[in-house]
C-alpha cells in the first residue's frame, strides 16, 4: 500500500512537493509497515471468546460453538494470510500472520481444560478435533504457500503440536479422580516431555544452515525456521503454567486463596526445557561455527541455576509440592547442578573453550550442595565424591591431551579430597593436616612442572622457587608454636631438605632461579632456627648473655662482609644474582 502511494507521488509531482507529501504521510507508513492490526484483531477476538465462559443466560456451557468460533477465525486469518502472501508477496505481514496462527493453535489447546476436567470424554474429542484442525491447516498453509519445511524440522513441529493437545489427557481419568500427587507429578513432567521432543531437532541442526536455504520464503537462516521453534518454546512454557492452573487441585488452600490463582507451579518446572534449548544452541554454535551461540549456550546452566532457587515466600501448594520433589528426586538446586555437570561435560567432550572450567566449578559447588539444599542455610559439609569425580575427569583429560593443567588440577583435587576425608577423622590434628596438604601441593607443583613442558608447566616451575622459601619461613615461624612435641632435629632437617630440594631441582630443570631459592632457604632457615634456639634458651634457662651472643654473631657476619669487600668478592655479587634470576 505504501509502496504504491510512493510510486504515484514520484510520477505525478516534482521532487520538492514529493518530499513534503511524504513527510505528511509518515504516520501512515509507520502504521502500515509493521501492520499491528493483525495482532490487535486476535487480541480482541481472544478477549471476546473468553467471555464465553461467563455467560449469564444460565444456559449450560457448550464447548463446540466455542471451538467453531475459534477455528473459524483461525481459518479466516489463514485465508487472509494466504491471499496477501501468495498474490501480494507481502512477506512482512506473513511473519505476523503465521505466528498468530500458531498462537491460536496454543489457544485451542487450553480453552477446553475445564471441559476435560468436567467431562473427560467430551474433552478428549474436542482436543482430537483441535489437533486434527491444527495439523491440516498447518500442512495446507505450507503446501499452498509453497513454503518448504524439511521433514527433520517438520516432525518435531508436529510432535510439539501433538504434545500441546494430548498431554492434558494424561492429567484426568475417565473413571475415578486421579490422586493429587499423580496430577502434580504429571504437570511437573510436562516441560521434560517437551524438552525430549525439542531435542529431536538435533539431526536437522547437524544438516547445517543449507538444509533450509531454498525454503520458498525471503527469510534466511536462522530466522527461518528457528523463529517458529523459539515461539513454540515460549508457548510451551506458558502452557506448563496454564496446566497448573487448570488441573492443580490447589492443595490445602481456602476458597479465597484458590481464587487468587495460587498453585504448585514454580519456575523450576521449566529447567528441563531450558536445558534442551541450551543443548540446541550449543549444537547450532558448533555446527555453524558461531562463537556467540556457543557462549550463550554456556550461560544456560547458570540461568537454570537461578531458576532452581525456590521462592522464599510462596503459597502452601507450592511449598507442599516442593517438599515432594525434594523427598522423591532431590532439591531443584542439586538436580540442576547435576544437569549442569552433564551439560558442561558434553561441551568439554566437544572441545568447547571454557567448558572444562565451568564443569570444574559445578563439581566444586556439588561438594557443598546436597539433595536437601535449597538455600545458603542448608549447605552441607564438604563431600568427597564430587572431588573424586572432578579429579578423575581432569586426570583423564590430562592423560588424553598431554597437558599439564588438568593433571595438576586432578592432583590438587585429590589433595583437597584427602583433607576433607581427614577432617572427618577427629584424631588427625589440624597442624598435621595442614602440613601434609601443603607438602603435597608443593610436591605436585614441582613434579608436574618438571615432567611437562607446556606454558602451564613453565608457570608451575616459576612459582615453585618462591614456594620453597615461603614453606621454609612458615615452618620456622610455626615450629616453636606447635601443639605437638617435635624432635629437636626436625627443624634443621626440614631446612636442609628444602635447600637440597631446590638445588636438585635447579640441576634437573636447568633453572638458576632454584639455586637462589636454595640459598634463601638455607639462610632464612638458619636465621629462623637460631632465633628459635636463642628464644628457647632464654625461656628455659634465663640466659642473660643472649643479647651479647646475638650481637657477636652479627659482628661476625659484618666482619666477613668487610673482608669479602676487601678481597673484591662482593663486586661480582650483582652479576651473580643476575645469573640466578635467569628463567628458562
C-alpha positions as CSV (number, residue, x, y, z in Angstrom):
1,X,0.0,0.0,0.0
2,X,2.7,2.5,1.0
3,X,4.8,1.3,-2.0
4,X,2.0,2.1,-4.5
5,X,1.4,5.5,-3.0
6,X,5.1,6.4,-3.3
7,X,5.1,5.3,-7.0
8,X,2.2,7.6,-7.7
9,X,3.7,10.5,-6.0
10,X,7.0,10.1,-7.9
11,X,5.2,10.0,-11.2
12,X,2.8,13.0,-10.7
13,X,4.7,15.7,-8.8
14,X,8.1,17.3,-8.8
15,X,10.7,16.5,-6.3
16,X,10.2,19.2,-3.6
17,X,6.4,18.6,-3.2
18,X,7.1,14.8,-3.0
19,X,9.3,15.4,0.0
20,X,6.6,17.5,1.7
21,X,3.9,15.0,0.8
22,X,5.9,12.1,2.1
23,X,6.6,13.9,5.4
24,X,2.9,14.5,5.9
25,X,2.2,10.7,5.5
26,X,4.9,9.4,7.7
27,X,2.3,8.2,10.3
28,X,0.6,6.1,7.6
29,X,3.9,4.4,6.6
30,X,4.8,3.8,10.3
31,X,1.4,2.0,10.8
32,X,1.3,0.1,7.6
33,X,4.9,-1.1,7.7
34,X,4.7,-3.2,11.0
35,X,0.9,-3.5,10.5
36,X,-0.1,-4.2,14.1
37,X,-3.8,-4.7,13.3
38,X,-3.4,-8.4,12.9
39,X,-2.2,-8.7,16.4
40,X,-4.9,-6.2,17.6
41,X,-7.5,-8.3,15.9
42,X,-6.5,-11.5,17.6
43,X,-6.4,-9.8,20.9
44,X,-9.9,-8.5,20.6
45,X,-11.1,-11.9,19.4
46,X,-9.5,-13.8,22.2
47,X,-11.0,-11.3,24.7
48,X,-14.4,-11.8,23.2
49,X,-14.2,-15.6,23.2
50,X,-13.0,-15.6,26.8
51,X,-16.4,-14.3,27.9
52,X,-17.9,-17.5,26.6
53,X,-17.0,-18.9,30.0
54,X,-19.0,-16.3,31.8
55,X,-22.3,-16.4,30.1
56,X,-25.1,-15.0,32.3
57,X,-28.0,-16.6,30.5
58,X,-28.0,-19.6,32.7
59,X,-27.8,-22.0,29.7
60,X,-25.4,-25.0,30.2
61,X,-22.0,-24.5,28.8
62,X,-21.4,-25.9,25.3
63,X,-17.8,-26.0,24.1
64,X,-18.5,-26.9,20.5
65,X,-19.7,-23.4,19.4
66,X,-16.6,-22.0,21.1
67,X,-14.5,-24.4,19.0
68,X,-16.4,-23.3,15.9
69,X,-15.8,-19.6,16.7
70,X,-12.0,-20.0,17.3
71,X,-11.5,-22.4,14.4
72,X,-13.5,-20.2,12.1
73,X,-11.5,-17.1,13.0
74,X,-8.3,-19.1,12.6
75,X,-9.4,-20.2,9.1
76,X,-10.3,-16.6,8.2
77,X,-6.9,-15.4,9.3
78,X,-5.2,-18.2,7.4
79,X,-7.1,-17.3,4.3
80,X,-6.1,-13.7,4.6
81,X,-2.5,-14.7,5.0
82,X,-2.7,-17.0,2.0
83,X,-4.0,-14.2,-0.2
84,X,-1.6,-11.5,0.9
85,X,1.4,-13.8,0.7
86,X,0.5,-15.8,-2.4
87,X,-0.8,-13.0,-4.5
88,X,0.6,-9.9,-2.8
89,X,4.0,-11.2,-1.7
90,X,3.7,-9.1,1.5
91,X,6.2,-11.2,3.5
92,X,6.5,-8.6,6.3
93,X,2.9,-9.3,7.2
94,X,3.4,-13.0,6.7
95,X,5.6,-13.2,9.8
96,X,2.8,-11.8,12.0
97,X,0.1,-13.9,10.5
98,X,1.9,-17.2,10.7
99,X,3.0,-16.7,14.3
100,X,-0.5,-15.5,15.3
101,X,-2.0,-18.7,13.8
102,X,0.5,-20.7,15.9
103,X,-0.7,-18.7,18.9
104,X,-4.3,-19.6,18.1
105,X,-3.3,-23.3,18.0
106,X,-2.0,-22.9,21.5
107,X,-5.2,-21.2,22.5
108,X,-7.2,-24.1,21.1
109,X,-5.1,-26.5,23.3
110,X,-6.0,-24.8,26.5
111,X,-9.5,-23.3,26.3
112,X,-11.1,-26.7,26.8
113,X,-9.2,-27.6,30.0
114,X,-12.4,-27.1,32.1
115,X,-14.3,-29.3,29.7
116,X,-11.7,-32.0,30.0
117,X,-11.9,-31.9,33.8
118,X,-15.7,-31.9,33.9
119,X,-16.4,-34.3,31.1
120,X,-13.2,-36.2,30.0
121,X,-14.9,-38.0,27.1
122,X,-16.1,-34.7,25.5
123,X,-12.8,-33.0,26.3
124,X,-10.8,-35.8,24.6
125,X,-13.0,-35.5,21.5
126,X,-12.5,-31.7,21.4
127,X,-8.8,-32.0,21.8
128,X,-8.6,-34.6,19.0
129,X,-10.7,-32.3,16.7
130,X,-8.5,-29.3,17.6
131,X,-5.3,-31.3,16.9
132,X,-6.6,-32.5,13.6
133,X,-7.6,-29.0,12.6
134,X,-4.2,-27.6,13.5
135,X,-2.3,-30.3,11.6
136,X,-4.5,-30.0,8.5
137,X,-4.3,-26.2,8.5
138,X,-0.5,-26.2,9.0
139,X,0.1,-28.6,6.1
140,X,-2.4,-26.7,3.9
141,X,-0.5,-23.4,4.5
142,X,2.9,-25.0,4.0
143,X,1.8,-26.6,0.7
144,X,-0.4,-23.8,-0.5
145,X,2.2,-21.1,0.1
146,X,5.0,-23.4,-1.2
147,X,7.0,-23.0,2.0
148,X,9.5,-25.8,2.4
149,X,9.9,-27.1,5.9
150,X,12.1,-30.2,5.7
151,X,10.9,-33.3,7.5
152,X,13.7,-33.2,10.1
153,X,12.1,-29.9,11.1
154,X,8.5,-30.8,10.4
155,X,8.4,-33.9,12.5
156,X,9.5,-32.0,15.7
157,X,7.0,-29.3,14.9
158,X,4.1,-31.8,14.7
159,X,5.5,-33.6,17.9
160,X,5.2,-30.3,19.8
161,X,1.7,-29.6,18.5
162,X,0.6,-33.1,19.5
163,X,2.1,-32.7,22.9
164,X,0.1,-29.4,23.4
165,X,-3.2,-31.1,22.6
166,X,-2.8,-34.7,24.0
167,X,-0.7,-34.2,27.2
168,X,-3.7,-32.8,29.2
169,X,-5.5,-36.1,28.6
170,X,-2.9,-37.8,30.9
171,X,-4.0,-35.4,33.7
172,X,-7.5,-36.8,34.0
173,X,-9.1,-40.2,34.5
174,X,-12.2,-41.4,32.7
175,X,-13.4,-43.4,35.7
176,X,-12.2,-42.1,39.0
177,X,-10.4,-38.9,40.0
178,X,-6.6,-39.2,39.9
179,X,-4.7,-38.8,43.1
180,X,-3.4,-35.3,43.8
181,X,0.3,-36.3,43.8
182,X,-0.1,-38.1,40.5
183,X,-1.6,-35.0,38.8
184,X,1.1,-32.7,40.3
185,X,3.9,-35.0,39.1
186,X,2.5,-35.2,35.6
187,X,2.2,-31.4,35.4
188,X,5.8,-31.3,36.6
189,X,6.9,-33.6,33.9
190,X,5.3,-31.7,31.0
191,X,8.3,-29.5,30.3
192,X,10.5,-32.6,30.4
193,X,8.4,-34.2,27.8
194,X,8.6,-31.0,25.7
195,X,12.4,-31.0,26.2
196,X,12.7,-34.5,24.8
197,X,10.7,-33.5,21.7
198,X,12.8,-30.4,21.3
199,X,16.0,-32.5,21.2
200,X,14.7,-34.3,18.1
201,X,15.8,-31.1,16.3
202,X,19.5,-32.1,16.6
203,X,19.6,-34.2,13.4
204,X,18.2,-31.2,11.5
205,X,20.8,-28.9,13.1
206,X,23.6,-31.2,12.0
207,X,22.5,-30.9,8.4
208,X,23.6,-27.3,8.5
209,X,22.0,-24.0,7.5
210,X,22.0,-25.1,3.9
211,X,19.3,-27.6,4.7
212,X,16.7,-24.8,4.7
213,X,18.4,-22.4,2.2
214,X,15.8,-22.9,-0.6
215,X,12.7,-22.6,1.6
216,X,10.3,-20.6,-0.7
217,X,10.4,-17.5,1.5
218,X,12.7,-14.5,1.6
219,X,13.7,-15.3,5.2
220,X,17.2,-16.6,5.7
221,X,18.6,-18.9,8.4
222,X,18.2,-18.6,11.4
223,X,15.1,-16.5,11.1
224,X,13.5,-19.4,9.3
225,X,12.7,-21.9,10.7
226,X,14.1,-21.1,14.2
227,X,11.6,-18.3,14.9
228,X,8.9,-20.9,14.7
229,X,10.5,-23.1,17.5
230,X,11.5,-20.1,19.6
231,X,7.9,-19.1,19.6
232,X,6.8,-22.6,20.3
233,X,9.2,-22.9,23.2
234,X,7.7,-19.8,24.8
235,X,4.2,-21.1,24.3
236,X,5.1,-24.4,26.0
237,X,6.5,-22.6,29.0
238,X,3.2,-20.7,29.2
239,X,1.2,-24.0,28.7
240,X,3.1,-25.5,31.6
241,X,1.8,-22.7,33.9
242,X,-1.7,-23.0,32.4
243,X,-1.8,-26.7,33.2
244,X,-1.0,-26.0,36.8
245,X,-3.9,-23.5,36.9
246,X,-6.4,-25.8,35.2
247,X,-5.6,-29.2,36.7
248,X,-3.8,-28.4,40.0
249,X,-6.2,-29.3,42.8
250,X,-4.8,-26.4,44.9
251,X,-3.8,-28.3,48.0
252,X,-4.8,-27.1,51.4
253,X,-5.9,-23.7,50.2
254,X,-9.0,-21.8,51.2
255,X,-11.6,-20.7,48.6
256,X,-10.2,-17.1,48.8
257,X,-6.7,-18.3,48.2
258,X,-7.7,-20.5,45.4
259,X,-9.3,-17.6,43.6
260,X,-6.0,-15.7,43.5
261,X,-4.6,-18.4,41.2
262,X,-2.1,-19.8,43.6
263,X,-0.8,-23.2,42.5
264,X,2.1,-25.6,43.0
265,X,3.8,-24.2,39.8
266,X,7.4,-23.0,40.2
267,X,9.7,-21.7,37.6
268,X,12.0,-24.6,38.3
269,X,9.5,-26.7,36.4
270,X,10.9,-25.2,33.2
271,X,14.5,-26.2,33.8
272,X,14.5,-29.3,31.6
273,X,13.0,-27.3,28.7
274,X,15.7,-24.5,29.2
275,X,18.4,-27.2,29.3
276,X,17.1,-28.6,26.0
277,X,17.2,-25.1,24.4
278,X,20.8,-24.8,25.7
279,X,21.8,-28.1,24.0
280,X,20.3,-26.9,20.8
281,X,22.1,-23.6,21.0
282,X,25.4,-25.4,21.7
283,X,24.8,-27.7,18.7
284,X,24.0,-24.8,16.4
285,X,27.1,-22.9,17.5
286,X,29.4,-25.9,16.9
287,X,27.9,-26.9,13.6
288,X,27.7,-23.3,12.2
289,X,31.0,-22.2,13.9
290,X,29.2,-19.3,15.7
291,X,31.1,-18.4,18.9
292,X,28.2,-16.2,20.1
293,X,25.8,-19.1,20.1
294,X,28.2,-21.3,22.0
295,X,28.9,-18.6,24.6
296,X,25.2,-18.1,25.0
297,X,24.7,-21.8,25.5
298,X,27.4,-21.9,28.2
299,X,25.3,-19.4,30.2
300,X,22.1,-21.5,30.0
301,X,23.1,-23.8,33.0
302,X,23.9,-20.7,35.1
303,X,20.4,-19.3,34.2
304,X,18.9,-22.7,35.1
305,X,20.7,-22.5,38.5
306,X,19.0,-19.1,39.1
307,X,15.6,-20.7,38.2
308,X,16.2,-23.6,40.6
309,X,16.4,-21.5,43.7
310,X,12.9,-21.9,45.3
311,X,10.9,-18.8,46.2
312,X,11.2,-17.9,49.9
313,X,7.7,-16.6,50.1
314,X,5.3,-18.9,48.2
315,X,1.8,-20.5,48.5
316,X,1.2,-23.6,50.5
317,X,0.6,-25.7,47.4
318,X,4.0,-24.5,46.1
319,X,5.7,-25.4,49.4
320,X,3.9,-28.8,49.6
321,X,4.9,-29.9,46.2
322,X,8.5,-28.6,46.6
323,X,8.8,-30.9,49.6
324,X,7.5,-33.8,47.5
325,X,10.2,-33.1,44.9
326,X,12.9,-32.8,47.5
327,X,11.8,-36.1,49.1
328,X,11.5,-38.2,45.9
329,X,14.0,-36.5,43.5
330,X,16.1,-34.0,45.4
331,X,16.2,-30.3,45.6
332,X,15.9,-28.3,42.4
333,X,19.3,-26.7,43.1
334,X,21.0,-30.1,43.5
335,X,19.3,-31.6,40.4
336,X,20.2,-28.6,38.3
337,X,23.9,-28.8,39.3
338,X,23.9,-32.4,38.2
339,X,22.4,-31.4,34.9
340,X,24.9,-28.6,34.6
341,X,27.7,-31.1,35.1
342,X,26.4,-33.3,32.4
343,X,25.9,-30.2,30.1
344,X,29.4,-28.9,30.6
345,X,30.8,-32.4,30.4
346,X,29.2,-32.8,26.9
347,X,30.7,-29.4,25.9
348,X,34.1,-30.4,27.2
349,X,34.0,-33.6,25.1
350,X,33.1,-31.4,22.1
351,X,36.2,-29.3,23.0
352,X,34.3,-26.1,23.8
353,X,36.6,-23.5,25.2
354,X,35.9,-22.6,28.9
355,X,33.5,-25.6,29.3
356,X,36.2,-27.5,31.3
357,X,36.5,-24.7,33.8
358,X,32.7,-24.4,34.2
359,X,32.5,-28.2,34.7
360,X,35.1,-28.0,37.5
361,X,33.2,-25.1,39.1
362,X,30.0,-27.2,39.0
363,X,31.6,-30.1,40.8
364,X,33.1,-27.8,43.4
365,X,29.6,-26.5,44.1
366,X,28.3,-30.0,44.3
367,X,30.8,-30.7,47.1
368,X,28.7,-28.3,49.3
369,X,25.2,-28.8,47.8
370,X,23.2,-31.9,48.8
371,X,19.8,-33.3,47.8
372,X,18.2,-31.3,50.6
373,X,19.9,-27.9,49.8
374,X,17.5,-25.1,48.9
375,X,19.5,-22.0,50.1
376,X,22.7,-21.0,51.8
377,X,21.4,-22.0,55.2
378,X,21.0,-25.7,54.1
379,X,24.5,-26.1,52.6
380,X,26.2,-29.4,53.7
381,X,29.7,-30.1,54.9
382,X,32.2,-30.8,52.0
383,X,31.6,-34.1,50.3
384,X,34.4,-36.3,48.8
385,X,32.6,-37.8,45.8
386,X,32.3,-34.6,43.7
387,X,36.0,-34.0,44.3
388,X,36.7,-37.6,43.3
389,X,34.7,-37.1,40.1
390,X,36.5,-33.9,39.3
391,X,39.9,-35.4,39.9
392,X,39.1,-38.5,37.8
393,X,37.7,-36.3,35.0
394,X,40.7,-34.0,34.9
395,X,43.2,-36.9,35.1
396,X,41.6,-38.5,32.1
397,X,41.6,-35.2,30.2
398,X,45.2,-34.6,31.1
399,X,46.3,-38.1,30.0
400,X,44.5,-37.9,26.7
401,X,45.5,-34.3,25.8
402,X,49.1,-34.4,27.3
403,X,48.5,-31.1,29.0
404,X,49.9,-30.3,32.5
405,X,47.0,-28.2,33.8
406,X,44.4,-31.0,34.0
407,X,46.9,-33.2,35.7
408,X,47.7,-30.5,38.2
409,X,44.1,-29.9,38.9
410,X,43.5,-33.6,39.4
411,X,46.3,-33.9,41.9
412,X,45.1,-30.8,43.8
413,X,41.6,-32.2,43.8
414,X,42.9,-35.4,45.3
415,X,44.8,-33.4,48.0
416,X,41.6,-31.5,48.9
417,X,39.7,-34.8,49.0
418,X,42.3,-36.1,51.4
419,X,41.9,-33.1,53.6
420,X,38.1,-33.5,53.5
421,X,38.4,-37.1,54.5
422,X,41.0,-36.3,57.2
423,X,38.7,-33.6,58.6
424,X,36.1,-36.2,59.3
425,X,38.6,-38.1,61.5
426,X,38.8,-36.2,64.7
427,X,42.0,-38.0,65.7
428,X,44.1,-36.2,63.0
429,X,45.4,-32.8,64.3
430,X,44.8,-29.7,62.2
431,X,48.5,-29.0,62.1
432,X,49.2,-32.4,60.6
433,X,46.5,-32.0,58.0
434,X,47.8,-28.5,57.0
435,X,51.4,-29.7,56.8
436,X,50.6,-32.8,54.8
437,X,48.3,-30.9,52.4
438,X,50.9,-28.1,51.9
439,X,53.7,-30.6,51.3
440,X,51.7,-32.4,48.7
441,X,50.7,-29.2,46.9
442,X,54.4,-28.0,46.8
443,X,55.4,-31.5,45.6
444,X,52.8,-31.5,42.9
445,X,53.9,-28.1,41.7
446,X,57.5,-29.3,41.4
447,X,56.8,-32.7,39.8
448,X,54.2,-31.6,37.3
449,X,56.3,-28.6,36.4
450,X,59.3,-30.8,35.8
451,X,57.5,-33.6,33.8
452,X,55.6,-31.4,31.4
453,X,56.9,-28.6,29.1
454,X,53.9,-26.5,28.1
455,X,53.1,-23.0,29.3
456,X,51.3,-24.0,32.4
457,X,54.2,-26.2,33.4
458,X,56.5,-23.3,33.0
459,X,54.3,-21.2,35.3
460,X,54.5,-24.0,37.9
461,X,58.3,-24.1,37.7
462,X,58.3,-20.3,38.1
463,X,56.2,-20.3,41.2
464,X,57.9,-23.4,42.7
465,X,61.0,-21.5,43.7
466,X,59.3,-18.9,46.0
467,X,57.0,-21.6,47.3
468,X,60.0,-23.4,48.8
469,X,61.2,-20.3,50.5
470,X,57.7,-19.5,51.9
471,X,57.4,-23.0,53.2
472,X,60.8,-22.8,55.0
473,X,59.9,-19.4,56.6
474,X,56.4,-20.7,57.6
475,X,57.8,-23.8,59.3
476,X,60.5,-21.9,61.1
477,X,57.8,-19.4,62.4
478,X,55.4,-22.1,63.5
479,X,57.6,-24.9,64.8
480,X,58.0,-23.3,68.2
481,X,54.2,-22.8,68.5
482,X,53.3,-26.3,67.5
483,X,50.8,-28.0,69.8
484,X,52.6,-31.4,69.4
485,X,56.1,-32.3,70.5
486,X,58.5,-32.4,67.6
487,X,62.1,-33.8,67.9
488,X,64.9,-31.4,68.0
489,X,66.3,-32.5,64.7
490,X,63.0,-31.7,62.8
491,X,63.8,-28.0,62.2
492,X,67.4,-28.4,60.8
493,X,66.3,-31.5,58.8
494,X,63.4,-29.6,57.2
495,X,65.6,-26.6,56.3
496,X,68.2,-28.9,54.8
497,X,65.6,-30.8,52.9
498,X,64.2,-27.6,51.4
499,X,67.6,-26.3,50.4
500,X,68.7,-29.6,48.9
501,X,65.4,-29.9,47.0
502,X,65.8,-26.5,45.5
503,X,69.4,-27.2,44.5
504,X,68.4,-30.6,43.0
505,X,65.5,-29.0,41.1
506,X,67.9,-26.4,39.6
507,X,70.1,-29.3,38.3
508,X,67.1,-31.2,36.8
509,X,65.4,-28.3,35.2
510,X,68.4,-26.1,34.5
511,X,66.8,-23.1,36.2
512,X,69.4,-20.9,38.1
513,X,66.4,-19.4,39.9
514,X,66.3,-22.5,42.1
515,X,69.9,-22.0,43.2
516,X,68.9,-18.7,44.6
517,X,65.9,-20.4,46.2
518,X,68.3,-22.9,47.8
519,X,70.4,-20.2,49.2
520,X,67.4,-18.3,50.6
521,X,66.0,-21.5,52.1
522,X,69.4,-22.1,53.9
523,X,69.9,-18.5,55.1
524,X,66.3,-17.9,56.2
525,X,66.1,-21.4,57.8
526,X,69.4,-20.9,59.7
527,X,68.3,-17.4,60.9
528,X,64.9,-18.7,61.9
529,X,66.3,-21.7,63.8
530,X,68.9,-19.6,65.5
531,X,66.3,-17.2,66.7
532,X,64.2,-20.1,67.9
533,X,67.1,-21.7,69.8
534,X,68.0,-18.4,71.5
535,X,64.4,-17.8,72.5
536,X,64.2,-21.3,73.8
537,X,67.4,-20.9,76.0
538,X,66.1,-17.6,77.3
539,X,62.8,-19.1,78.2
540,X,64.0,-22.3,79.7
541,X,67.3,-21.2,81.5
542,X,67.0,-17.5,81.8
543,X,70.2,-16.9,79.7
544,X,71.3,-13.3,80.4
545,X,74.0,-13.3,77.8
546,X,71.7,-14.0,74.9
547,X,71.8,-10.4,73.7
548,X,75.6,-10.3,73.7
549,X,75.7,-13.7,71.9
550,X,73.4,-12.5,69.1
551,X,75.4,-9.2,68.9
552,X,78.6,-11.2,68.5
553,X,77.0,-13.3,65.6
554,X,76.0,-10.1,63.9
555,X,79.5,-8.6,64.3
556,X,81.0,-11.8,62.8
557,X,78.7,-11.5,59.7
558,X,79.6,-7.8,59.3
559,X,83.3,-8.6,59.6
560,X,83.0,-11.3,57.0
561,X,81.3,-8.9,54.6
562,X,84.1,-6.3,55.1
563,X,86.7,-8.9,54.4
564,X,84.9,-10.0,51.3
565,X,84.7,-6.5,50.1
566,X,88.4,-6.0,50.6
567,X,89.0,-9.2,48.6
568,X,86.9,-8.0,45.8
569,X,84.4,-10.8,46.0
570,X,81.4,-8.5,46.5
571,X,82.0,-6.8,43.2
572,X,80.7,-9.9,41.4
573,X,77.6,-10.3,43.6
574,X,75.2,-8.3,41.4
575,X,76.3,-10.3,38.3
576,X,75.9,-13.5,40.2
577,X,72.4,-12.6,41.4
578,X,71.5,-11.6,37.8
579,X,72.6,-15.0,36.6
580,X,70.5,-16.7,39.3
581,X,67.4,-14.8,38.2
582,X,67.6,-16.1,34.7
583,X,64.4,-18.1,33.9
584,X,64.4,-20.8,31.2
